[in-house]
Amino acid sequence: MKNTVFILLMMPLLNLNILSQTLSKMGENYMKQYKLSVEKLKQMNSDSPKIKGELANADRLVKSIQKSDPAYDVSYLVKELNVYRGDEKNQLSNNGKTYLKEVEKRFDVLQNIDPTNKTYQDELILAKRNIEYLSKSDPNYDLSGLNEKLADFNNKLKIGKAKNDETRKNKEGLDSKLQEFLETSLESTYSKQTVADNKIEIEKFKNDFSAYIQNSLVNDASSKSTLQKIEMEWNSSIDIETLESYKNSVKSTTNETYAESCYDQINLIEIKWSLLKKAFPASEILAQAVNKIKESEQFEGGKEGVIKMVKANKLEETKKTRMTPCVNSNESLKEEIKTALKESKHCKGRIIIKINILRSDWAIQRHELTGKILGRAIDFEAALKNTDGSCVVLKSPWFHQNYNGSGYGKGYVEHGDVTDIICENVNK
């Protein structure tokens, strides 16, 4: 609801004329059938007697797509089918077919992504890169259809960026008008230290707040229209549910940083409602919401009490921690892993006391496009002893070896998270 209102406020100032390349439901159905037909063509030999019939079927589906969605550009589908017609100009090598398939995959993704989304730009770069690969591997192949489609997607990206810039400028203008009011309210209600400790969260709150409170709030904090908007759209029950979610997370987590973040979010929700009450002291609805939030469960001892609770949770979790059983007893491999582990960041100031290999064989890693072997890896766990005598388990690391064309090189350890374990439980 918050985002909807903000968009409505900004809508007169935005240019939303972004070209649509989506298909109707009937068009989508034809497209699915078309893709199945192309997959069949890819599996056929060039001299197969079935190619002609399948090509006719694919051509029929392209025409059906064009008929159901006249505005949809089917030129790239026509170019795709030319690969299978025996036209020398459109014959592709095996690598070329792989690159073309990647381009088609990226185009399919781009059809369904908002151009203002960062993923859109990433997918566009991948599509362009694979078209370049295709051009180098098959210089005679006609790329005009693919390049036209790429240009269309590029145009959408430019329009999307312009829309984002327009939105940001208008939002910054609205925020600046509320900045002084918000900062004065925050500093008068809470200490400067509290404001400093929650700077990032408070900035986010200001952005949300500015989407709802219009210019009238700066000049007249009792504006009836603004008050009615806030009373209707700021739902205290949602924030109360959010509070309960954060508090339950704090009670169960063993991560101190996460617990502190949840605790700060809890404080921020309480700050928000106190600010609203301060801005509109006559509102009974807001007063009731603030009272409900204050009635929700509080943590004894503030942030220090929260950290104490998390440490107790961590101790209980440590008592339950065990190593994953070993499934590969290859002692020479264990020695290789041990040597590599000693050189890793995980082993600084620690002694290796046990290694469990968790796979019976290596996982071979290959290049996504060419299928060439890049390396191999095997996952394991390691029990380590700290200088103070306590123990930890390195969970989910990989022992990795790169492939040099004729064999595998020196191994190294990557990834892995350290978890506390009671030393007596290492062999259980």
QUILIN-V563115 format. One record per residue. N is the residue number from 1. RES is the residue in one small letter. OMEGA is omega in degrees with one decimal (NA if undefined). Layout:
n=[N:N]
res=[RES:RES]
omega=[OMEGA:OMEGA]
This chain:
n=[1:2:3:4:5:6:7:8:9:10:11:12:13:14:15:16:17:18:19:20:21:22:23:24:25:26:27:28:29:30:31:32:33:34:35:36:37:38:39:40:41:42:43:44:45:46:47:48:49:50:51:52:53:54:55:56:57:58:59:60:61:62:63:64:65:66:67:68:69:70:71:72:73:74:75:76:77:78:79:80:81:82:83:84:85:86:87:88:89:90:91:92:93:94:95:96:97:98:99:100:101:102:103:104:105:106:107:108:109:110:111:112:113:114:115:116:117:118:119:120:121:122:123:124:125:126:127:128:129:130:131:132:133:134:135:136:137:138:139:140:141:142:143:144:145:146:147:148:149:150:151:152:153:154:155:156:157:158:159:160:161:162:163:164:165:166:167:168:169:170:171:172:173:174:175:176:177:178:179:180:181:182:183:184:185:186:187:188:189:190:191:192:193:194:195:196:197:198:199:200:201:202:203:204:205:206:207:208:209:210:211:212:213:214:215:216:217:218:219:220:221:222:223:224:225:226:227:228:229:230:231:232:233:234:235:236:237:238:239:240:241:242:243:244:245:246:247:248:249:250:251:252:253:254:255:256:257:258:259:260:261:262:263:264:265:266:267:268:269:270:271:272:273:274:275:276:277:278:279:280:281:282:283:284:285:286:287:288:289:290:291:292:293:294:295:296:297:298:299:300:301:302:303:304:305:306:307:308:309:310:311:312:313:314:315:316:317:318:319:320:321:322:323:324:325:326:327:328:329:330:331:332:333:334:335:336:337:338:339:340:341:342:343:344:345:346:347:348:349:350:351:352:353:354:355:356:357:358:359:360:361:362:363:364:365:366:367:368:369:370:371:372:373:374:375:376:377:378:379:380:381:382:383:384:385:386:387:388:389:390:391:392:393:394:395:396:397:398:399:400:401:402:403:404:405:406:407:408:409:410:411:412:413:414:415:416:417:418:419:420:421:422:423:424:425:426:427:428]
res=[m:k:n:t:v:f:i:l:l:m:m:p:l:l:n:l:n:i:l:s:q:t:l:s:k:m:g:e:n:y:m:k:q:y:k:l:s:v:e:k:l:k:q:m:n:s:d:s:p:k:i:k:g:e:l:a:n:a:d:r:l:v:k:s:i:q:k:s:d:p:a:y:d:v:s:y:l:v:k:e:l:n:v:y:r:g:d:e:k:n:q:l:s:n:n:g:k:t:y:l:k:e:v:e:k:r:f:d:v:l:q:n:i:d:p:t:n:k:t:y:q:d:e:l:i:l:a:k:r:n:i:e:y:l:s:k:s:d:p:n:y:d:l:s:g:l:n:e:k:l:a:d:f:n:n:k:l:k:i:g:k:a:k:n:d:e:t:r:k:n:k:e:g:l:d:s:k:l:q:e:f:l:e:t:s:l:e:s:t:y:s:k:q:t:v:a:d:n:k:i:e:i:e:k:f:k:n:d:f:s:a:y:i:q:n:s:l:v:n:d:a:s:s:k:s:t:l:q:k:i:e:m:e:w:n:s:s:i:d:i:e:t:l:e:s:y:k:n:s:v:k:s:t:t:n:e:t:y:a:e:s:c:y:d:q:i:n:l:i:e:i:k:w:s:l:l:k:k:a:f:p:a:s:e:i:l:a:q:a:v:n:k:i:k:e:s:e:q:f:e:g:g:k:e:g:v:i:k:m:v:k:a:n:k:l:e:e:t:k:k:t:r:m:t:p:c:v:n:s:n:e:s:l:k:e:e:i:k:t:a:l:k:e:s:k:h:c:k:g:r:i:i:i:k:i:n:i:l:r:s:d:w:a:i:q:r:h:e:l:t:g:k:i:l:g:r:a:i:d:f:e:a:a:l:k:n:t:d:g:s:c:v:v:l:k:s:p:w:f:h:q:n:y:n:g:s:g:y:g:k:g:y:v:e:h:g:d:v:t:d:i:i:c:e:n:v:n:k]
omega=[180.0:-177.2:-179.4:-178.3:-179.2:178.9:178.6:178.7:-175.2:-168.1:-179.5:-174.4:-173.3:174.0:-173.8:-176.5:178.2:-177.8:179.2:176.6:-179.0:-179.6:171.0:179.0:178.8:178.2:177.7:178.5:177.1:-178.6:177.6:179.1:179.4:-178.9:176.0:179.4:179.2:178.0:177.7:179.0:-179.1:-178.3:-175.6:171.7:-175.8:-179.0:-178.4:179.7:-177.9:-175.8:-176.2:-179.5:-178.8:176.2:178.4:178.5:-180.0:178.0:179.5:-179.3:176.4:178.7:178.8:177.1:-178.8:-179.2:-178.9:-178.8:-174.1:-177.3:-177.0:-178.2:-177.7:-175.0:-179.2:175.9:178.3:178.6:-179.7:-178.4:179.5:178.4:-173.9:-176.7:-179.3:176.8:-173.8:-178.2:-175.4:175.2:-177.6:171.0:178.4:176.9:179.2:178.4:178.6:-179.9:179.5:178.8:177.8:178.6:-180.0:179.3:179.8:178.2:178.2:179.2:-178.7:179.9:-171.1:-179.6:174.2:-178.9:178.7:179.4:-178.6:-179.9:-179.9:-179.4:178.5:-179.6:179.4:178.1:179.3:178.4:179.9:-178.6:-178.6:173.9:176.7:177.1:-179.2:179.8:-179.1:-177.6:-178.1:-173.8:-179.4:-176.3:-178.6:-177.5:-172.7:-179.7:179.6:-179.7:176.4:179.1:178.8:178.7:178.4:178.6:177.0:179.1:176.9:-179.7:179.6:179.1:179.0:178.5:178.6:178.3:179.2:179.5:179.6:179.7:-177.2:-178.9:-179.4:179.7:178.7:178.3:179.5:179.9:-175.8:-180.0:-178.4:-172.0:-175.2:179.6:-177.0:-177.7:177.8:-179.3:-179.6:-175.0:178.1:-179.0:-176.6:-179.8:178.5:179.3:178.2:179.1:-179.5:-178.6:-175.5:-171.5:-176.9:-178.6:-179.5:176.5:177.8:179.5:179.1:179.5:178.1:-176.4:-176.5:178.4:-175.6:-176.2:-174.6:-173.5:-176.9:-178.0:-178.8:-176.2:-175.1:-174.6:-179.8:-179.2:-176.0:-177.6:178.8:179.5:180.0:179.1:-177.9:-178.4:-178.7:-167.6:177.7:-172.9:-177.1:-178.1:177.6:179.5:177.3:176.2:178.3:176.8:-178.6:179.2:178.4:-177.2:176.2:177.6:179.8:-177.8:-172.4:-173.0:173.2:-177.8:-176.3:-179.3:178.7:179.5:178.9:178.2:177.9:-179.7:177.4:178.1:176.4:178.3:-177.1:177.3:179.1:176.2:-177.0:-176.9:175.7:177.2:179.5:178.7:179.3:-179.6:-177.4:-174.5:-176.6:-175.5:177.7:-179.3:179.7:178.9:178.3:179.5:-180.0:179.9:178.7:-179.9:178.6:-179.8:-179.2:-172.8:178.0:178.8:177.9:177.3:177.6:-176.5:178.2:177.1:178.1:179.8:178.2:179.5:-178.9:178.8:177.0:176.7:-177.7:179.0:179.4:179.4:-179.5:179.7:-177.6:-173.7:176.4:173.9:174.7:-177.1:178.7:179.0:-178.2:-174.1:-179.2:-174.1:179.5:177.0:178.0:178.6:177.1:178.8:-179.5:179.1:-179.5:-178.2:179.2:-178.7:-176.9:-179.9:-175.9:-170.4:-179.1:-179.6:-178.2:177.6:178.1:-179.8:178.7:175.1:174.9:176.0:-170.0:176.8:178.4:-178.8:-178.8:169.0:-177.9:-179.5:-175.7:176.3:-174.5:-175.8:-173.3:-178.2:179.3:-180.0:178.3:-178.1:176.9:-178.3:176.8:-176.7:-176.0:170.2:179.7:172.8:-177.1:178.3:178.0:-179.7:179.5:177.7:177.6:-176.1:175.2:174.0:173.6:-176.4:172.4:172.8:175.4:169.7:-169.1:174.8:177.1:178.8:-175.5:179.6:179.3:-179.8:-177.3:-177.2:-179.2:-177.1:176.0:-177.2:175.8:-179.2:178.8:177.2:-178.1:178.8:178.8:175.6:174.8:-172.7:-178.5:-177.5:-177.5:-176.9:179.5:NA]
